[in-house]
Amino acid sequence: MKKKQTSKASESISDDMLPEYELDYRKARPNRFAAQINKDRPAVTLDPDIAEVFTTPESVNIVLRALITTMPKIVR
């Protein structure tokens, strides 16, 4: 069996990392979607059955605001 040659980059990686997890950072590219992320708006994932009913963010917000008005106020 042939012995694998290791590059200088993989030699610097600690021994506890499996070879299939070694990343070639020279081929890495910036996230092209990062500019679209709005830090003020959290992303929420809906279950498929809920997503069938609420197809737009506005419809979800309307129902959640209605639910909030029915909740008792918590005094702290």
mmCIF file of the C-alpha atoms, coordinates in Angstrom:
data_MODEL
# 
_entry.id   MODEL 
# 
loop_
_atom_site.group_PDB 
_atom_site.id 
_atom_site.type_symbol 
_atom_site.label_atom_id 
_atom_site.label_alt_id 
_atom_site.label_comp_id 
_atom_site.label_asym_id 
_atom_site.label_entity_id 
_atom_site.label_seq_id 
_atom_site.pdbx_PDB_ins_code 
_atom_site.Cartn_x 
_atom_site.Cartn_y 
_atom_site.Cartn_z 
_atom_site.occupancy 
_atom_site.B_iso_or_equiv 
_atom_site.pdbx_formal_charge 
_atom_site.auth_seq_id 
_atom_site.auth_comp_id 
_atom_site.auth_asym_id 
_atom_site.auth_atom_id 
_atom_site.pdbx_PDB_model_num 
ATOM 1  C CA . MET A 1 1  ? 0.000   0.000  0.000  1.00 0.00 ? 1  MET A CA 1 
ATOM 2  C CA . LYS A 1 2  ? 1.285   3.445  -0.901 1.00 0.00 ? 2  LYS A CA 1 
ATOM 3  C CA . LYS A 1 3  ? 1.944   5.957  1.791  1.00 0.00 ? 3  LYS A CA 1 
ATOM 4  C CA . LYS A 1 4  ? 0.051   9.247  1.413  1.00 0.00 ? 4  LYS A CA 1 
ATOM 5  C CA . GLN A 1 5  ? 2.103   12.367 1.017  1.00 0.00 ? 5  GLN A CA 1 
ATOM 6  C CA . THR A 1 6  ? 0.996   15.182 3.234  1.00 0.00 ? 6  THR A CA 1 
ATOM 7  C CA . SER A 1 7  ? 1.280   18.823 2.358  1.00 0.00 ? 7  SER A CA 1 
ATOM 8  C CA . LYS A 1 8  ? 2.742   21.413 4.701  1.00 0.00 ? 8  LYS A CA 1 
ATOM 9  C CA . ALA A 1 9  ? -0.758  22.726 5.419  1.00 0.00 ? 9  ALA A CA 1 
ATOM 10 C CA . SER A 1 10 ? -2.052  19.373 6.624  1.00 0.00 ? 10 SER A CA 1 
ATOM 11 C CA . GLU A 1 11 ? 1.036   18.808 8.767  1.00 0.00 ? 11 GLU A CA 1 
ATOM 12 C CA . SER A 1 12 ? 0.139   21.842 10.861 1.00 0.00 ? 12 SER A CA 1 
ATOM 13 C CA . ILE A 1 13 ? -3.349  20.482 11.621 1.00 0.00 ? 13 ILE A CA 1 
ATOM 14 C CA . SER A 1 14 ? -3.590  18.658 14.930 1.00 0.00 ? 14 SER A CA 1 
ATOM 15 C CA . ASP A 1 15 ? -3.614  14.870 14.935 1.00 0.00 ? 15 ASP A CA 1 
ATOM 16 C CA . ASP A 1 16 ? -7.104  14.598 16.457 1.00 0.00 ? 16 ASP A CA 1 
ATOM 17 C CA . MET A 1 17 ? -8.778  15.846 13.256 1.00 0.00 ? 17 MET A CA 1 
ATOM 18 C CA . LEU A 1 18 ? -9.734  13.161 10.758 1.00 0.00 ? 18 LEU A CA 1 
ATOM 19 C CA . PRO A 1 19 ? -8.308  13.566 7.234  1.00 0.00 ? 19 PRO A CA 1 
ATOM 20 C CA . GLU A 1 20 ? -11.743 13.943 5.640  1.00 0.00 ? 20 GLU A CA 1 
ATOM 21 C CA . TYR A 1 21 ? -12.303 17.076 7.725  1.00 0.00 ? 21 TYR A CA 1 
ATOM 22 C CA . GLU A 1 22 ? -9.133  18.804 6.606  1.00 0.00 ? 22 GLU A CA 1 
ATOM 23 C CA . LEU A 1 23 ? -10.098 21.917 4.671  1.00 0.00 ? 23 LEU A CA 1 
ATOM 24 C CA . ASP A 1 24 ? -8.088  23.554 1.951  1.00 0.00 ? 24 ASP A CA 1 
ATOM 25 C CA . TYR A 1 25 ? -8.502  27.189 2.934  1.00 0.00 ? 25 TYR A CA 1 
ATOM 26 C CA . ARG A 1 26 ? -6.793  28.304 -0.278 1.00 0.00 ? 26 ARG A CA 1 
ATOM 27 C CA . LYS A 1 27 ? -9.982  27.302 -2.128 1.00 0.00 ? 27 LYS A CA 1 
ATOM 28 C CA . ALA A 1 28 ? -12.322 29.030 0.354  1.00 0.00 ? 28 ALA A CA 1 
ATOM 29 C CA . ARG A 1 29 ? -14.551 31.839 -0.923 1.00 0.00 ? 29 ARG A CA 1 
ATOM 30 C CA . PRO A 1 30 ? -16.450 34.549 0.945  1.00 0.00 ? 30 PRO A CA 1 
ATOM 31 C CA . ASN A 1 31 ? -20.122 33.899 1.702  1.00 0.00 ? 31 ASN A CA 1 
ATOM 32 C CA . ARG A 1 32 ? -22.002 35.592 -1.132 1.00 0.00 ? 32 ARG A CA 1 
ATOM 33 C CA . PHE A 1 33 ? -25.220 35.604 0.893  1.00 0.00 ? 33 PHE A CA 1 
ATOM 34 C CA . ALA A 1 34 ? -23.771 37.316 3.971  1.00 0.00 ? 34 ALA A CA 1 
ATOM 35 C CA . ALA A 1 35 ? -24.822 40.783 2.797  1.00 0.00 ? 35 ALA A CA 1 
ATOM 36 C CA . GLN A 1 36 ? -28.466 39.655 2.629  1.00 0.00 ? 36 GLN A CA 1 
ATOM 37 C CA . ILE A 1 37 ? -28.590 38.704 6.318  1.00 0.00 ? 37 ILE A CA 1 
ATOM 38 C CA . ASN A 1 38 ? -30.331 41.313 8.443  1.00 0.00 ? 38 ASN A CA 1 
ATOM 39 C CA . LYS A 1 39 ? -29.019 41.141 12.002 1.00 0.00 ? 39 LYS A CA 1 
ATOM 40 C CA . ASP A 1 40 ? -32.161 42.846 13.381 1.00 0.00 ? 40 ASP A CA 1 
ATOM 41 C CA . ARG A 1 41 ? -34.480 40.127 12.075 1.00 0.00 ? 41 ARG A CA 1 
ATOM 42 C CA . PRO A 1 42 ? -33.989 36.612 13.415 1.00 0.00 ? 42 PRO A CA 1 
ATOM 43 C CA . ALA A 1 43 ? -34.533 33.757 10.978 1.00 0.00 ? 43 ALA A CA 1 
ATOM 44 C CA . VAL A 1 44 ? -37.152 31.215 12.019 1.00 0.00 ? 44 VAL A CA 1 
ATOM 45 C CA . THR A 1 45 ? -37.747 27.855 10.353 1.00 0.00 ? 45 THR A CA 1 
ATOM 46 C CA . LEU A 1 46 ? -41.350 26.703 10.139 1.00 0.00 ? 46 LEU A CA 1 
ATOM 47 C CA . ASP A 1 47 ? -42.400 23.080 10.042 1.00 0.00 ? 47 ASP A CA 1 
ATOM 48 C CA . PRO A 1 48 ? -43.704 22.046 6.600  1.00 0.00 ? 48 PRO A CA 1 
ATOM 49 C CA . ASP A 1 49 ? -47.349 21.818 7.717  1.00 0.00 ? 49 ASP A CA 1 
ATOM 50 C CA . ILE A 1 50 ? -47.197 25.327 9.207  1.00 0.00 ? 50 ILE A CA 1 
ATOM 51 C CA . ALA A 1 51 ? -45.412 26.698 6.130  1.00 0.00 ? 51 ALA A CA 1 
ATOM 52 C CA . GLU A 1 52 ? -48.309 25.484 3.956  1.00 0.00 ? 52 GLU A CA 1 
ATOM 53 C CA . VAL A 1 53 ? -50.698 27.749 5.879  1.00 0.00 ? 53 VAL A CA 1 
ATOM 54 C CA . PHE A 1 54 ? -48.438 30.755 6.450  1.00 0.00 ? 54 PHE A CA 1 
ATOM 55 C CA . THR A 1 55 ? -46.832 31.432 3.097  1.00 0.00 ? 55 THR A CA 1 
ATOM 56 C CA . THR A 1 56 ? -45.570 34.960 3.794  1.00 0.00 ? 56 THR A CA 1 
ATOM 57 C CA . PRO A 1 57 ? -43.745 36.603 6.692  1.00 0.00 ? 57 PRO A CA 1 
ATOM 58 C CA . GLU A 1 58 ? -46.598 39.103 6.981  1.00 0.00 ? 58 GLU A CA 1 
ATOM 59 C CA . SER A 1 59 ? -49.171 36.358 7.614  1.00 0.00 ? 59 SER A CA 1 
ATOM 60 C CA . VAL A 1 60 ? -47.032 34.887 10.380 1.00 0.00 ? 60 VAL A CA 1 
ATOM 61 C CA . ASN A 1 61 ? -46.545 38.310 11.982 1.00 0.00 ? 61 ASN A CA 1 
ATOM 62 C CA . ILE A 1 62 ? -50.302 39.058 11.942 1.00 0.00 ? 62 ILE A CA 1 
ATOM 63 C CA . VAL A 1 63 ? -51.141 35.835 13.760 1.00 0.00 ? 63 VAL A CA 1 
ATOM 64 C CA . LEU A 1 64 ? -48.320 36.214 16.274 1.00 0.00 ? 64 LEU A CA 1 
ATOM 65 C CA . ARG A 1 65 ? -49.325 39.807 17.069 1.00 0.00 ? 65 ARG A CA 1 
ATOM 66 C CA . ALA A 1 66 ? -52.926 38.661 17.610 1.00 0.00 ? 66 ALA A CA 1 
ATOM 67 C CA . LEU A 1 67 ? -51.692 35.922 19.925 1.00 0.00 ? 67 LEU A CA 1 
ATOM 68 C CA . ILE A 1 68 ? -49.522 38.364 21.875 1.00 0.00 ? 68 ILE A CA 1 
ATOM 69 C CA . THR A 1 69 ? -52.540 40.604 22.558 1.00 0.00 ? 69 THR A CA 1 
ATOM 70 C CA . THR A 1 70 ? -54.391 37.667 24.128 1.00 0.00 ? 70 THR A CA 1 
ATOM 71 C CA . MET A 1 71 ? -51.519 36.735 26.452 1.00 0.00 ? 71 MET A CA 1 
ATOM 72 C CA . PRO A 1 72 ? -51.590 37.996 30.050 1.00 0.00 ? 72 PRO A CA 1 
ATOM 73 C CA . LYS A 1 73 ? -49.114 40.726 30.883 1.00 0.00 ? 73 LYS A CA 1 
ATOM 74 C CA . ILE A 1 74 ? -46.210 39.591 33.032 1.00 0.00 ? 74 ILE A CA 1 
ATOM 75 C CA . VAL A 1 75 ? -45.179 42.003 35.775 1.00 0.00 ? 75 VAL A CA 1 
ATOM 76 C CA . ARG A 1 76 ? -41.525 41.812 36.704 1.00 0.00 ? 76 ARG A CA 1 
# 
